[in-house]
Amino acid sequence: MRPAQPLSFKLGILQCDQVAPDLAERHGDYPQMFRKLFESVLPGLDYAAYDLTALQFPETLDECDAWLFTGSKYSVLDDEPWIHRARDLAFALHQAQRPLIGICFGHQLIATALGGEVTKSDKGWGVGNHSAKMLQCPDWITSGCDTFRLLVSHQDQVTALPDGAQRLAGHDFCPNDVVQIGATTLTFQGHPEFSKDYSRDLLNKRQTILGPQLYQSGLQSLEQPLDDQLVAQWILTFLQQAISSKRIGQNQSEGSSSTHPSGKT
């Protein structure tokens, strides 16, 4: 059930890459992108950013109320010390039932941390604006439970889900597009934080890598509408529910521990 009133909380952004300097001048870095996205839906949230690539990891799991792993140019299959440590953090956050979001690289990182599989797709690059079909409609989705469009930029994909994971959305190019694992972990292959202008600049930057056909189809796809704010609302509602449930559980636990065995406080 959605909280009766918007619930304020602190979101820890676990940064897994930096936007290229020439693009960051125009579009900001990943923490700024997410903050701009979420502020457009729920102003007044508190944020903290941790650059995992520089080994800036949280000291405890309770430093923030909820956590989000960003995208990255790296692959979760890369043998990098910070990636191994980030995977351990993802496992710890999920096991401790801390509200957790994964975006693109973060989606794949969480999947591998919990026993799923990620491979480099034989379908090549996913770029531009992709449409995904919702296969299930959890109660934190209050509107738009049909199809949605997000910008994407990836080669790797989640090819096997962790035990207990639910596939909520997918499409032909990326069947495991949105995944929920338990009541506190939610991941997306797409990028709700990307703007069309940033996606266009990214396509231009990677034009040679992508080749003319994929580059042009990616550009043309940007003419289609996006559902970035709808997905932002889904994410925030999911986090609000998870945080609210956690706080209720803590209050009940504290109430029980303060009660005398006789029933008197």
C-alpha positions as CSV (number, residue, x, y, z in Angstrom):
1,M,0.0,0.0,0.0
2,R,1.3,3.4,-0.9
3,P,2.0,5.8,2.1
4,A,-0.9,8.2,2.7
5,Q,1.5,11.2,2.5
6,P,4.8,11.6,0.6
7,L,7.6,10.2,2.8
8,S,10.9,12.1,2.9
9,F,14.1,10.1,3.0
10,K,17.8,10.2,2.3
11,L,18.9,8.5,-0.9
12,G,22.5,7.3,-1.3
13,I,23.7,7.4,-4.9
14,L,26.3,4.8,-5.4
15,Q,28.2,6.2,-8.4
16,C,29.7,3.6,-10.7
17,D,31.2,5.9,-13.4
18,Q,31.6,9.5,-14.3
19,V,30.0,11.3,-17.3
20,A,32.7,12.2,-19.8
21,P,34.0,15.7,-19.0
22,D,32.9,17.3,-22.3
23,L,29.3,16.0,-21.8
24,A,29.2,16.7,-18.0
25,E,29.6,20.4,-18.8
26,R,26.2,20.3,-20.5
27,H,24.4,17.6,-18.6
28,G,26.0,17.2,-15.2
29,D,27.3,14.0,-13.6
30,Y,25.2,11.0,-12.6
31,P,24.3,12.2,-9.1
32,Q,23.0,15.5,-10.6
33,M,21.0,13.7,-13.3
34,F,19.2,11.5,-10.7
35,R,18.6,14.5,-8.4
36,K,17.1,16.5,-11.2
37,L,14.9,13.5,-12.1
38,F,13.6,12.8,-8.6
39,E,13.2,16.5,-7.7
40,S,10.8,16.9,-10.6
41,V,8.6,14.3,-8.9
42,L,9.2,14.6,-5.2
43,P,11.1,17.8,-4.2
44,G,12.9,18.0,-0.9
45,L,14.7,14.7,-0.7
46,D,18.1,14.5,0.9
47,Y,21.0,13.0,-1.1
48,A,24.5,11.7,-0.6
49,A,26.8,10.6,-3.3
50,Y,29.6,7.9,-3.1
51,D,32.1,7.5,-6.0
52,L,32.7,3.8,-5.8
53,T,35.3,3.9,-8.6
54,A,37.4,6.1,-6.3
55,L,36.7,3.6,-3.4
56,Q,34.4,6.0,-1.7
57,F,32.1,3.4,0.0
58,P,29.6,4.0,2.8
59,E,30.9,3.1,6.2
60,T,27.6,1.6,7.3
61,L,24.4,0.4,5.6
62,D,22.4,2.9,7.7
63,E,24.0,6.1,6.4
64,C,21.0,6.5,4.0
65,D,17.4,5.3,4.0
66,A,17.7,4.0,0.5
67,W,20.4,3.3,-2.1
68,L,20.8,3.4,-5.8
69,F,23.6,2.0,-8.0
70,T,24.1,4.0,-11.2
71,G,25.0,3.0,-14.7
72,S,28.6,2.7,-16.0
73,K,30.8,2.4,-19.0
74,Y,32.4,-0.6,-17.2
75,S,31.0,-4.1,-17.4
76,V,30.1,-6.1,-14.3
77,L,32.3,-8.8,-15.8
78,D,35.4,-6.6,-15.6
79,D,38.0,-7.7,-13.0
80,E,38.2,-4.4,-11.1
81,P,38.7,-4.2,-7.3
82,W,36.0,-1.6,-6.9
83,I,33.5,-3.8,-8.9
84,H,34.1,-6.8,-6.6
85,R,33.6,-4.5,-3.6
86,A,30.5,-3.0,-5.1
87,R,29.1,-6.5,-5.7
88,D,29.7,-7.3,-2.0
89,L,27.9,-4.1,-1.0
90,A,24.9,-4.9,-3.3
91,F,24.7,-8.3,-1.6
92,A,24.9,-6.8,1.9
93,L,22.3,-4.2,1.2
94,H,19.8,-6.8,-0.2
95,Q,20.4,-9.2,2.6
96,A,19.9,-6.5,5.2
97,Q,16.7,-5.5,3.4
98,R,17.8,-2.0,2.7
99,P,15.7,-0.3,0.0
100,L,17.8,-0.7,-3.1
101,I,17.5,0.4,-6.8
102,G,19.8,-0.6,-9.7
103,I,20.0,1.2,-13.0
104,C,21.7,-0.4,-16.1
105,F,25.1,-1.4,-14.7
106,G,23.5,-1.4,-11.2
107,H,20.7,-3.7,-12.5
108,Q,23.3,-6.1,-13.7
109,L,25.6,-5.7,-10.6
110,I,22.7,-6.6,-8.3
111,A,21.7,-9.6,-10.4
112,T,25.2,-11.1,-10.3
113,A,25.6,-10.3,-6.6
114,L,22.5,-12.4,-5.9
115,G,23.3,-15.3,-8.1
116,G,22.0,-14.3,-11.5
117,E,24.0,-14.2,-14.7
118,V,25.1,-11.4,-17.0
119,T,26.6,-11.8,-20.5
120,K,27.6,-9.6,-23.4
121,S,24.6,-9.7,-25.7
122,D,24.9,-11.3,-29.1
123,K,22.3,-8.7,-30.2
124,G,24.9,-6.0,-30.0
125,W,24.4,-2.5,-28.5
126,G,21.1,-1.3,-27.2
127,V,20.8,2.4,-27.8
128,G,18.2,5.2,-28.0
129,N,14.6,4.9,-26.9
130,H,13.2,1.4,-26.2
131,S,9.7,0.4,-25.4
132,A,9.1,-2.3,-22.7
133,K,6.0,-4.2,-21.9
134,M,4.9,-4.6,-18.2
135,L,4.3,-8.3,-17.5
136,Q,3.2,-7.8,-13.9
137,C,1.7,-4.9,-12.1
138,P,2.8,-4.6,-8.4
139,D,0.9,-2.4,-6.0
140,W,3.5,0.3,-6.1
141,I,2.6,1.0,-9.7
142,T,-0.3,3.3,-9.4
143,S,-0.6,4.3,-13.1
144,G,0.8,3.4,-16.5
145,C,1.0,-0.4,-16.0
146,D,1.1,-1.4,-19.7
147,T,4.1,-0.3,-21.7
148,F,6.8,2.4,-21.0
149,R,9.7,4.0,-22.9
150,L,13.2,4.7,-21.5
151,L,16.5,5.6,-23.0
152,V,19.1,2.8,-23.0
153,S,22.8,2.4,-23.6
154,H,24.3,-1.1,-23.0
155,Q,25.9,-4.2,-24.4
156,D,25.6,-6.5,-21.4
157,Q,22.3,-8.0,-20.3
158,V,20.9,-10.0,-17.4
159,T,20.4,-13.5,-19.0
160,A,19.5,-15.5,-15.8
161,L,17.6,-14.1,-12.9
162,P,18.6,-14.7,-9.2
163,D,16.5,-17.1,-7.2
164,G,13.3,-15.4,-6.0
165,A,13.5,-12.6,-8.6
166,Q,10.4,-11.5,-10.5
167,R,10.6,-10.3,-14.1
168,L,8.3,-7.3,-14.2
169,A,8.9,-6.0,-17.8
170,G,10.8,-6.9,-20.9
171,H,11.0,-6.7,-24.7
172,D,12.5,-8.7,-27.6
173,F,15.9,-7.0,-27.3
174,C,16.1,-7.2,-23.5
175,P,13.8,-9.8,-22.0
176,N,14.8,-9.0,-18.4
177,D,14.3,-5.3,-18.5
178,V,12.8,-4.7,-15.0
179,V,13.3,-7.0,-12.1
180,Q,12.1,-7.0,-8.5
181,I,13.8,-9.2,-5.9
182,G,11.9,-9.4,-2.6
183,A,10.2,-6.4,-1.1
184,T,13.2,-4.0,-1.1
185,T,15.2,-4.4,-4.3
186,L,14.1,-3.1,-7.8
187,T,16.3,-2.8,-10.9
188,F,15.9,-1.3,-14.4
189,Q,18.0,-1.9,-17.5
190,G,16.9,1.5,-18.9
191,H,18.0,5.0,-17.8
192,P,15.2,7.2,-16.4
193,E,17.8,9.8,-15.6
194,F,19.0,10.3,-19.2
195,S,17.6,13.2,-21.2
196,K,17.1,13.0,-25.0
197,D,19.9,15.6,-25.4
198,Y,22.3,13.6,-23.4
199,S,21.4,10.4,-25.3
200,R,21.9,12.3,-28.6
201,D,25.3,13.5,-27.5
202,L,26.2,10.0,-26.4
203,L,25.2,8.6,-29.7
204,N,27.3,11.2,-31.5
205,K,30.3,10.4,-29.3
206,R,30.0,6.6,-30.1
207,Q,29.0,7.0,-33.7
208,T,32.0,5.1,-35.0
209,I,31.6,2.3,-32.5
210,L,27.9,1.9,-33.3
211,G,28.1,2.0,-37.1
212,P,25.8,4.1,-39.4
213,Q,22.7,1.9,-39.2
214,L,22.4,1.6,-35.5
215,Y,23.5,5.2,-35.0
216,Q,20.7,6.5,-37.3
217,S,18.0,4.2,-35.8
218,G,19.1,5.4,-32.3
219,L,18.7,9.1,-33.4
220,Q,15.3,8.4,-35.0
221,S,14.1,6.7,-31.8
222,L,14.6,9.9,-29.9
223,E,11.5,11.3,-31.7
224,Q,9.3,9.0,-29.6
225,P,8.0,10.2,-26.2
226,L,9.7,9.1,-22.9
227,D,8.2,7.9,-19.7
228,D,11.1,9.0,-17.5
229,Q,8.9,10.8,-14.9
230,L,6.5,7.9,-14.7
231,V,9.3,5.5,-14.0
232,A,10.7,8.0,-11.4
233,Q,7.3,8.0,-9.7
234,W,7.4,4.2,-9.7
235,I,10.9,4.2,-8.1
236,L,10.0,6.7,-5.4
237,T,6.8,5.0,-4.5
238,F,8.6,1.6,-4.3
239,L,11.2,3.2,-2.0
240,Q,8.6,5.0,0.1
241,Q,6.8,1.7,0.7
242,A,10.0,-0.2,1.5
243,I,11.2,2.5,3.9
244,S,7.7,2.9,5.5
245,S,7.5,-0.9,6.1
246,K,11.0,-0.9,7.6
247,R,10.2,2.0,10.0
248,I,7.0,0.4,11.1
249,G,8.9,-2.9,11.8
250,Q,11.5,-1.0,13.8
251,N,8.8,0.8,15.8
252,Q,7.0,-2.5,16.6
253,S,10.3,-4.1,17.6
254,E,11.2,-1.2,19.8
255,G,7.7,-1.3,21.4
256,S,8.0,-5.0,22.1
257,S,11.5,-4.7,23.6
258,S,10.3,-1.9,25.9
259,T,7.4,-3.9,27.3
260,H,7.8,-5.6,30.6
261,P,7.1,-9.4,30.6
262,S,4.0,-8.8,32.6
263,G,2.7,-6.6,29.9
264,K,3.4,-3.4,31.7
265,T,5.7,-0.8,30.2
